[in-house]
Amino acid sequence: MKKQSNKNTPKPDFIFEKKNYIVMAIGIAVIALGFILMAGGGSDDPNVFNPDIYNFRRIRLAPTIVLIGFGIEIYAILLDPNKKKKQ
């Protein structure tokens, strides 16, 4: 039995290129950072209210960072890595 050469085997076609995946990884890291910033602020005792849950970081900053991360993900999906720069 002969082994087939690798020259005839087709290469798998990926939807995205390396640049797309790098930008996607950056977007996922930004989204994760936003969720990390949202964490905490709870109270150990359910009878005690902790107003830290409504501070700027959890109400304004973290959701904004998550939305920016989703924007980066959309950009990564729409990015055309084969596009040439005009010179």
All heavy atoms as an XYZ file, in Angstrom:
687
protein
N       0.831     -1.176      0.000
C       0.000      0.000      0.000
C       0.879      1.243      0.000
O       1.788      1.360      0.807
C      -0.863     -0.020      1.257
C      -2.194      0.535      1.048
S      -3.123      0.359      2.578
C      -4.688      0.460      1.894
N       0.594      2.169     -0.877
C       1.381      3.385     -0.959
C       0.776      4.476     -0.089
O      -0.429      4.568      0.057
C       1.408      3.898     -2.400
C       2.181      3.068     -3.341
C       2.165      3.753     -4.690
C       2.810      2.908     -5.755
N       2.744      3.566     -7.050
N       1.653      5.280      0.461
C       1.184      6.451      1.204
C       0.981      7.593      0.219
O       1.782      7.784     -0.696
C       2.188      6.888      2.263
C       2.157      6.075      3.499
C       2.994      6.750      4.552
C       2.811      6.077      5.876
N       3.551      6.747      6.925
N      -0.081      8.340      0.420
C      -0.317      9.481     -0.452
C       0.559     10.644     -0.012
O       0.789     10.847      1.178
C      -1.782      9.905     -0.391
C      -2.714      8.909     -1.028
C      -4.137      9.401     -0.985
O      -4.430     10.435     -0.403
N      -5.027      8.652     -1.595
N       1.010     11.393     -0.968
C       1.854     12.537     -0.626
C       0.986     13.676     -0.099
O      -0.197     13.778     -0.396
C       2.641     13.002     -1.843
O       1.759     13.507     -2.816
N       1.605     14.521      0.691
C       0.902     15.665      1.270
C       0.631     16.758      0.253
O      -0.084     17.701      0.526
C       1.686     16.247      2.446
C       1.636     15.325      3.644
O       0.743     14.496      3.750
N       2.589     15.476      4.545
N       1.205     16.647     -0.916
C       1.018     17.683     -1.938
C      -0.412     17.710     -2.457
O      -0.917     18.743     -2.849
C       1.977     17.455     -3.104
C       3.420     17.648     -2.740
C       4.308     17.379     -3.918
C       5.772     17.503     -3.533
N       6.660     17.176     -4.638
N      -1.072     16.584     -2.458
C      -2.413     16.501     -3.019
C      -3.513     16.727     -1.991
O      -4.665     16.871     -2.361
C      -2.617     15.145     -3.693
C      -1.712     14.964     -4.890
O      -1.280     15.942     -5.493
N      -1.407     13.727     -5.229
N      -3.172     16.686     -0.721
C      -4.207     16.887      0.293
C      -4.543     18.370      0.392
O      -3.647     19.210      0.493
C      -3.742     16.376      1.678
O      -2.540     17.028      2.018
C      -3.547     14.877      1.656
N      -5.810     18.700      0.344
C      -6.193     20.120      0.390
C      -6.009     20.694      1.794
O      -6.198     20.007      2.796
C      -7.673     20.106      0.008
C      -8.148     18.742      0.367
C      -6.960     17.824      0.197
N      -5.599     21.944      1.833
C      -5.452     22.630      3.116
C      -6.832     23.078      3.578
O      -7.647     23.500      2.760
C      -4.548     23.855      2.967
C      -3.100     23.503      2.680
C      -2.280     24.734      2.472
C      -1.908     25.324      3.799
N      -1.026     26.493      3.683
N      -7.094     23.001      4.876
C      -8.402     23.455      5.353
C      -8.520     24.971      5.200
O      -7.568     25.716      5.455
C      -8.419     23.045      6.826
C      -6.984     22.896      7.191
C      -6.258     22.499      5.944
N      -9.680     25.404      4.765
C      -9.930     26.836      4.621
C     -10.576     27.350      5.899
O     -11.661     26.903      6.274
C     -10.851     27.115      3.428
C     -10.156     26.851      2.111
O      -8.921     26.957      2.062
O     -10.862     26.549      1.130
N      -9.897     28.263      6.556
C     -10.436     28.869      7.761
C     -11.203     30.121      7.380
O     -10.878     30.801      6.404
C      -9.315     29.220      8.741
C      -8.653     28.011      9.330
C      -7.370     27.648      8.943
C      -9.301     27.232     10.262
C      -6.758     26.532      9.469
C      -8.689     26.120     10.810
C      -7.416     25.767     10.409
N     -12.190     30.435      8.168
C     -12.991     31.626      7.895
C     -12.173     32.881      8.172
O     -12.227     33.843      7.420
C     -14.265     31.613      8.752
C     -15.149     30.439      8.360
C     -15.023     32.916      8.592
C     -16.343     30.243      9.247
N     -11.399     32.857      9.239
C     -10.638     34.022      9.648
C      -9.148     33.763      9.507
O      -8.694     32.626      9.480
C     -10.954     34.391     11.105
C     -12.395     34.701     11.346
C     -13.157     33.939     12.204
C     -13.013     35.772     10.725
C     -14.479     34.229     12.439
C     -14.326     36.075     10.944
C     -15.071     35.302     11.804
N      -8.399     34.842      9.469
C      -6.943     34.764      9.423
C      -6.381     34.984     10.832
O      -7.119     35.248     11.776
C      -6.389     35.830      8.468
C      -6.864     35.677      7.044
C      -6.266     34.472      6.346
O      -5.117     34.109      6.647
O      -6.964     33.892      5.499
N      -5.067     34.907     10.948
C      -4.401     35.054     12.244
C      -4.694     36.414     12.874
O      -4.938     36.518     14.080
C      -2.899     34.873     12.069
C      -2.120     34.952     13.356
C      -0.647     34.719     13.115
C       0.122     34.840     14.421
N       1.560     34.645     14.217
N      -4.708     37.464     12.062
C      -4.964     38.814     12.567
C      -6.352     38.914     13.198
O      -6.527     39.552     14.235
C      -4.812     39.815     11.428
C      -4.881     41.250     11.853
C      -4.587     42.168     10.685
C      -4.611     43.614     11.124
N      -4.334     44.518     10.009
N      -7.353     38.256     12.574
C      -8.700     38.250     13.132
C      -8.725     37.603     14.513
O      -9.367     38.106     15.437
C      -9.661     37.505     12.211
C      -9.850     38.177     10.881
O      -9.081     37.912      9.960
N     -10.826     39.033     10.768
N      -8.038     36.486     14.642
C      -8.030     35.777     15.917
C      -7.313     36.571     17.005
O      -7.710     36.524     18.177
C      -7.404     34.386     15.760
C      -8.290     33.428     14.997
C      -7.895     32.904     13.779
C      -9.535     33.051     15.497
C      -8.704     32.036     13.075
C     -10.354     32.180     14.806
C      -9.932     31.676     13.595
O     -10.742     30.825     12.906
N      -6.283     37.292     16.635
C      -5.582     38.125     17.615
C      -6.499     39.229     18.123
O      -6.596     39.484     19.334
C      -4.288     38.701     17.000
C      -3.273     37.580     16.776
C      -3.695     39.795     17.881
C      -2.051     37.988     15.980
N      -7.212     39.888     17.208
C      -8.130     40.956     17.615
C      -9.285     40.371     18.436
O      -9.740     40.979     19.400
C      -8.642     41.735     16.381
C      -9.669     42.769     16.785
C      -7.483     42.393     15.653
N      -9.740     39.167     18.087
C     -10.793     38.514     18.875
C     -10.315     38.217     20.292
O     -11.074     38.388     21.252
C     -11.238     37.220     18.207
C     -12.164     37.396     17.068
S     -12.669     35.779     16.477
C     -13.515     36.246     14.997
N      -9.083     37.770     20.433
C      -8.542     37.480     21.766
C      -8.457     38.761     22.593
O      -8.754     38.745     23.797
C      -7.164     36.830     21.640
N      -8.091     39.862     21.952
C      -8.057     41.145     22.658
C      -9.459     41.526     23.105
O      -9.664     41.971     24.237
C      -7.425     42.233     21.764
C      -5.941     41.948     21.547
C      -7.625     43.619     22.351
C      -5.296     42.787     20.477
N     -10.443     41.340     22.237
C     -11.831     41.642     22.593
C     -12.338     40.799     23.752
O     -13.009     41.293     24.655
N     -12.005     39.524     23.760
C     -12.409     38.642     24.859
C     -11.753     39.079     26.162
O     -12.384     39.069     27.223
C     -12.078     37.179     24.520
C     -13.011     36.683     23.415
C     -12.192     36.281     25.745
C     -12.662     35.329     22.863
N     -10.489     39.497     26.091
C      -9.795     39.971     27.300
C     -10.452     41.249     27.828
O     -10.601     41.404     29.050
C      -8.322     40.218     26.990
N     -10.866     42.142     26.944
C     -11.523     43.384     27.376
C     -12.875     43.064     28.009
O     -13.242     43.634     29.044
C     -11.664     44.365     26.184
C     -12.535     45.552     26.550
C     -10.294     44.835     25.722
N     -13.623     42.142     27.415
C     -14.914     41.741     27.988
C     -14.702     41.120     29.370
O     -15.436     41.429     30.323
C     -15.642     40.762     27.049
C     -16.070     41.487     25.774
C     -16.853     40.144     27.734
C     -16.568     40.562     24.678
N     -13.712     40.249     29.497
C     -13.426     39.624     30.793
C     -13.038     40.674     31.830
O     -13.477     40.597     32.992
C     -12.309     38.593     30.640
N     -12.257     41.671     31.427
C     -11.894     42.755     32.343
C     -13.140     43.489     32.829
O     -13.261     43.798     34.020
C     -10.933     43.730     31.663
C     -10.574     44.981     32.461
C      -9.762     44.607     33.699
C      -9.816     45.962     31.593
N     -14.069     43.741     31.929
C     -15.310     44.414     32.322
C     -16.095     43.613     33.342
O     -16.609     44.159     34.320
N     -16.196     42.297     33.129
C     -16.930     41.476     34.088
C     -16.195     41.374     35.421
O     -16.829     41.304     36.482
C     -17.198     40.086     33.509
C     -18.393     40.055     32.599
C     -18.225     39.928     31.235
C     -19.670     40.172     33.102
C     -19.305     39.907     30.381
C     -20.766     40.155     32.266
C     -20.587     40.031     30.904
N     -14.883     41.372     35.386
C     -14.114     41.361     36.640
C     -14.363     42.652     37.415
O     -14.506     42.634     38.642
C     -12.615     41.148     36.348
C     -12.387     39.715     35.883
C     -11.758     41.472     37.558
C     -11.008     39.447     35.314
N     -14.415     43.775     36.698
C     -14.678     45.052     37.368
C     -16.089     45.115     37.956
O     -16.337     45.838     38.909
C     -14.468     46.217     36.399
C     -13.027     46.503     36.000
C     -12.978     47.580     34.937
C     -12.204     46.913     37.206
N     -17.023     44.369     37.380
C     -18.395     44.344     37.900
C     -18.522     43.526     39.176
O     -19.479     43.696     39.926
C     -19.338     43.737     36.860
C     -19.947     44.714     35.927
S     -21.233     43.926     34.983
C     -20.629     44.205     33.340
N     -17.593     42.643     39.421
C     -17.702     41.707     40.540
C     -17.564     42.421     41.879
O     -16.950     43.480     41.996
C     -16.634     40.632     40.419
N     -18.118     41.806     42.902
C     -17.975     42.299     44.269
C     -19.053     43.295     44.650
O     -20.017     43.508     43.947
N     -18.871     43.895     45.800
C     -19.798     44.909     46.275
C     -20.969     44.364     47.054
O     -21.810     45.122     47.517
N     -21.027     43.065     47.196
C     -22.120     42.468     47.947
C     -21.862     42.542     49.448
O     -20.819     42.978     49.912
N     -22.845     42.127     50.197
C     -22.729     42.134     51.650
C     -22.700     40.697     52.155
O     -23.404     39.831     51.627
C     -23.906     42.888     52.251
O     -23.842     42.846     53.651
N     -21.911     40.453     53.183
C     -21.873     39.118     53.773
C     -23.136     38.820     54.566
O     -23.578     37.688     54.637
C     -20.640     38.978     54.671
C     -19.347     39.056     53.871
O     -19.371     38.699     52.679
O     -18.323     39.477     54.443
N     -23.689     39.845     55.157
C     -24.909     39.703     55.951
C     -26.099     40.173     55.115
O     -26.132     41.325     54.681
C     -24.785     40.550     57.227
C     -25.956     40.367     58.163
O     -26.801     39.477     57.913
O     -26.028     41.118     59.151
N     -27.097     39.329     54.871
C     -28.231     39.744     54.032
C     -29.093     40.830     54.666
O     -29.889     41.465     53.968
C     -29.024     38.452     53.832
C     -28.575     37.533     54.891
C     -27.198     37.936     55.284
N     -28.937     41.080     55.950
C     -29.716     42.112     56.620
C     -29.062     43.490     56.547
O     -29.657     44.479     56.962
C     -29.948     41.743     58.089
C     -30.772     40.479     58.209
O     -31.690     40.260     57.428
N     -30.433     39.638     59.165
N     -27.827     43.553     56.019
C     -27.089     44.807     55.946
C     -26.930     45.184     54.475
O     -26.474     44.392     53.656
C     -25.702     44.671     56.615
C     -24.912     45.949     56.476
C     -25.848     44.262     58.072
N     -27.316     46.423     54.141
C     -27.192     46.917     52.775
C     -25.812     47.534     52.588
O     -25.351     48.329     53.394
C     -28.264     47.954     52.474
C     -28.143     48.552     51.114
C     -28.473     47.820     49.993
C     -27.671     49.838     50.941
C     -28.363     48.363     48.733
C     -27.546     50.393     49.682
C     -27.899     49.651     48.578
N     -25.144     47.171     51.515
C     -23.829     47.714     51.196
C     -23.969     48.631     49.983
O     -24.220     48.160     48.870
C     -22.852     46.582     50.898
C     -21.434     47.064     50.744
O     -21.167     48.263     50.769
N     -20.513     46.129     50.586
N     -23.819     49.941     50.149
C     -24.001     50.861     49.017
C     -22.885     50.794     47.973
O     -22.996     51.418     46.919
C     -24.043     52.237     49.677
C     -23.314     52.077     50.957
C     -23.545     50.649     51.394
N     -21.824     50.023     48.231
C     -20.742     49.890     47.253
C     -21.202     49.232     45.955
O     -20.527     49.328     44.931
C     -19.587     49.081     47.841
C     -18.741     49.894     48.785
O     -18.832     51.134     48.736
O     -17.981     49.290     49.566
N     -22.335     48.559     46.001
C     -22.821     47.904     44.788
C     -23.225     48.932     43.727
O     -23.276     48.632     42.539
C     -23.982     46.946     45.129
C     -24.189     45.953     43.990
C     -25.262     47.701     45.407
C     -25.037     44.775     44.357
N     -23.488     50.162     44.136
C     -23.912     51.217     43.205
C     -22.813     52.238     42.933
O     -23.115     53.351     42.535
C     -25.148     51.936     43.753
C     -26.348     51.037     43.854
C     -26.906     50.731     45.088
C     -26.924     50.484     42.718
C     -28.005     49.908     45.185
C     -28.021     49.659     42.808
C     -28.560     49.371     44.046
O     -29.643     48.553     44.142
N     -21.558     51.870     43.091
C     -20.504     52.853     42.839
C     -20.233     52.989     41.340
O     -20.725     52.220     40.511
C     -19.231     52.520     43.621
C     -18.556     51.255     43.163
O     -18.933     50.657     42.176
N     -17.541     50.850     43.915
N     -19.440     53.972     40.972
C     -19.169     54.305     39.565
C     -18.586     53.131     38.786
O     -18.963     52.877     37.638
C     -18.209     55.505     39.503
C     -17.732     55.828     38.116
C     -18.550     56.520     37.239
C     -16.478     55.436     37.689
C     -18.123     56.806     35.955
C     -16.040     55.722     36.410
C     -16.869     56.403     35.541
N     -17.673     52.401     39.420
C     -16.987     51.310     38.728
C     -17.960     50.226     38.270
O     -17.851     49.712     37.161
C     -15.936     50.704     39.650
C     -15.058     49.680     38.953
C     -14.085     49.040     39.890
N     -14.754     47.892     40.501
C     -14.342     47.293     41.589
N     -13.312     47.736     42.251
N     -14.988     46.256     42.058
N     -18.917     49.875     39.107
C     -19.829     48.781     38.783
C     -21.006     49.214     37.909
O     -21.544     48.404     37.170
C     -20.349     48.158     40.069
C     -19.279     47.398     40.779
C     -19.814     46.678     41.987
N     -18.719     46.030     42.678
C     -18.031     46.601     43.648
N     -18.320     47.808     44.046
N     -17.038     45.948     44.222
N     -21.422     50.466     38.006
C     -22.607     50.923     37.278
C     -22.250     51.543     35.927
O     -22.993     51.402     34.960
C     -23.405     51.925     38.144
C     -23.916     51.229     39.389
C     -24.549     52.534     37.366
C     -24.889     50.104     39.137
N     -21.162     52.251     35.825
C     -20.822     52.970     34.589
C     -19.601     52.390     33.867
O     -19.662     52.123     32.675
C     -20.533     54.441     34.889
C     -21.628     55.139     35.611
C     -22.584     55.728     34.661
N     -23.555     56.519     35.425
C     -24.754     56.740     35.011
N     -25.149     56.288     33.864
N     -25.590     57.446     35.751
N     -18.506     52.227     34.578
C     -17.247     51.858     33.948
C     -17.265     50.429     33.397
O     -16.946     50.207     32.228
C     -16.085     52.026     34.938
C     -14.700     51.711     34.411
C     -14.340     52.698     33.309
C     -13.681     51.774     35.530
N     -17.625     49.460     34.217
C     -17.568     48.059     33.801
C     -18.499     47.755     32.624
O     -18.061     47.119     31.656
C     -17.863     47.147     34.986
N     -19.768     48.188     32.632
C     -20.606     47.919     31.448
C     -20.090     48.604     30.183
O     -20.199     48.052     29.088
C     -21.971     48.472     31.839
C     -21.982     48.468     33.320
C     -20.568     48.738     33.725
N     -19.493     49.785     30.333
C     -18.924     50.465     29.177
C     -17.755     49.669     28.605
O     -17.630     49.527     27.385
C     -18.462     51.876     29.566
O     -19.573     52.598     30.107
C     -17.911     52.624     28.379
N     -16.923     49.127     29.466
C     -15.789     48.318     29.013
C     -16.279     47.041     28.322
O     -15.722     46.623     27.306
C     -14.838     48.016     30.184
C     -14.137     49.309     30.599
C     -13.828     46.938     29.825
C     -13.258     49.176     31.801
N     -17.338     46.435     28.848
C     -17.894     45.242     28.213
C     -18.427     45.584     26.817
O     -18.185     44.850     25.846
C     -19.001     44.615     29.088
C     -19.751     43.535     28.334
C     -18.408     44.037     30.360
N     -19.129     46.699     26.692
C     -19.642     47.100     25.378
C     -18.503     47.412     24.405
O     -18.600     47.101     23.210
C     -20.574     48.302     25.517
C     -21.920     48.009     26.181
C     -22.703     49.293     26.367
C     -22.706     46.998     25.373
N     -17.436     48.021     24.882
C     -16.262     48.266     24.030
C     -15.668     46.928     23.579
O     -15.277     46.771     22.417
C     -15.218     49.124     24.775
C     -15.743     50.556     24.937
C     -13.871     49.114     24.067
C     -14.904     51.420     25.853
N     -15.630     45.959     24.475
C     -15.135     44.626     24.113
C     -15.992     43.976     23.036
O     -15.477     43.353     22.103
N     -17.322     44.127     23.136
C     -18.204     43.600     22.090
C     -17.967     44.326     20.770
O     -18.016     43.724     19.694
C     -19.667     43.704     22.500
C     -20.088     42.677     23.513
C     -20.821     43.045     24.617
C     -19.744     41.341     23.372
C     -21.219     42.111     25.555
C     -20.131     40.396     24.300
C     -20.871     40.778     25.401
N     -17.696     45.620     20.830
C     -17.366     46.377     19.625
C     -16.081     45.869     18.983
O     -15.988     45.760     17.757
N     -15.093     45.537     19.805
C     -13.838     44.979     19.293
C     -14.091     43.628     18.628
O     -13.520     43.319     17.581
C     -12.791     44.867     20.423
C     -12.372     46.259     20.888
C     -11.571     44.068     19.969
C     -11.521     46.260     22.138
N     -14.976     42.832     19.214
C     -15.316     41.535     18.625
C     -15.987     41.706     17.264
O     -15.670     40.979     16.317
C     -16.231     40.736     19.559
C     -15.545     40.225     20.794
C     -14.468     39.218     20.509
O     -14.632     38.378     19.601
O     -13.433     39.268     21.181
N     -16.894     42.652     17.149
C     -17.548     42.911     15.864
C     -16.524     43.375     14.841
O     -16.530     42.936     13.686
C     -18.688     43.935     16.034
C     -19.820     43.307     16.849
C     -19.212     44.428     14.683
C     -20.872     44.283     17.295
N     -15.615     44.239     15.256
C     -14.545     44.700     14.371
C     -13.688     43.521     13.919
O     -13.311     43.435     12.742
C     -13.689     45.749     15.075
C     -12.475     46.169     14.290
C     -12.597     47.007     13.188
C     -11.208     45.715     14.630
C     -11.479     47.377     12.448
C     -10.091     46.076     13.903
C     -10.238     46.917     12.812
O      -9.134     47.278     12.083
N     -13.374     42.602     14.823
C     -12.547     41.450     14.482
C     -13.239     40.558     13.458
O     -12.586     39.991     12.575
C     -12.207     40.645     15.736
N     -14.552     40.431     13.565
C     -15.294     39.604     12.616
C     -15.313     40.261     11.237
O     -15.180     39.601     10.213
C     -16.716     39.350     13.138
C     -16.650     38.435     14.372
C     -17.599     38.743     12.059
C     -17.943     38.310     15.121
N     -15.475     41.576     11.204
C     -15.581     42.288      9.931
C     -14.226     42.646      9.319
O     -14.174     43.084      8.167
C     -16.404     43.559     10.121
C     -17.852     43.353     10.553
C     -18.524     44.683     10.783
C     -18.607     42.528      9.537
N     -13.148     42.461     10.066
C     -11.818     42.834      9.605
C     -11.383     41.982      8.416
O     -11.522     40.769      8.426
C     -10.802     42.671     10.745
C      -9.355     42.989     10.468
C      -9.193     44.478     10.183
C      -8.495     42.593     11.650
N     -10.882     42.643      7.390
C     -10.366     41.939      6.222
C      -8.840     41.991      6.278
O      -8.248     43.019      5.945
C     -10.876     42.585      4.936
C     -10.458     41.823      3.700
O      -9.938     40.711      3.841
O     -10.659     42.360      2.601
N      -8.174     40.915      6.684
C      -6.718     40.948      6.841
C      -5.977     41.006      5.506
O      -4.808     41.348      5.466
C      -6.403     39.650      7.580
C      -7.517     38.748      7.235
C      -8.727     39.622      7.054
N      -6.648     40.695      4.421
C      -6.001     40.695      3.112
C      -6.066     42.038      2.420
O      -5.536     42.197      1.330
C      -6.633     39.619      2.210
C      -6.462     38.243      2.793
O      -5.450     37.942      3.408
N      -7.457     37.410      2.628
N      -6.744     42.978      3.020
C      -6.881     44.303      2.422
C      -5.528     45.010      2.403
O      -4.846     45.092      3.407
C      -7.892     45.123      3.215
C      -8.225     46.446      2.610
C      -9.291     47.129      3.431
C      -9.631     48.474      2.862
N     -10.640     49.164      3.654
N      -5.164     45.525      1.270
C      -3.869     46.203      1.121
C      -4.026     47.680      1.439
O      -5.049     48.280      1.131
C      -3.352     46.048     -0.313
C      -3.160     44.628     -0.747
C      -1.988     44.017     -0.031
C      -1.803     42.582     -0.519
N      -0.833     41.862      0.208
N      -2.984     48.252      2.021
C      -2.968     49.681      2.317
C      -2.703     50.453      1.032
O      -1.920     50.033      0.182
C      -1.885     50.013      3.341
C      -2.162     49.494      4.703
C      -1.057     49.920      5.641
C      -1.279     49.370      7.034
N      -0.215     49.767      7.934
N      -3.344     51.604      0.917
C      -3.073     52.484     -0.222
C      -1.758     53.197     -0.011
O      -1.460     53.675      1.079
C      -4.192     53.522     -0.387
C      -5.475     52.918     -0.866
C      -6.503     54.014     -1.105
C      -7.794     53.434     -1.592
N      -8.793     54.461     -1.842
N      -0.973     53.272     -1.062
C       0.316     53.952     -0.944
C       0.418     55.061     -1.931
O      -0.088     55.091     -2.961
C       1.457     52.962     -1.159
C       1.556     51.979     -0.039
C       2.721     51.010     -0.270
O       3.380     51.016     -1.302
N       2.964     50.178      0.710
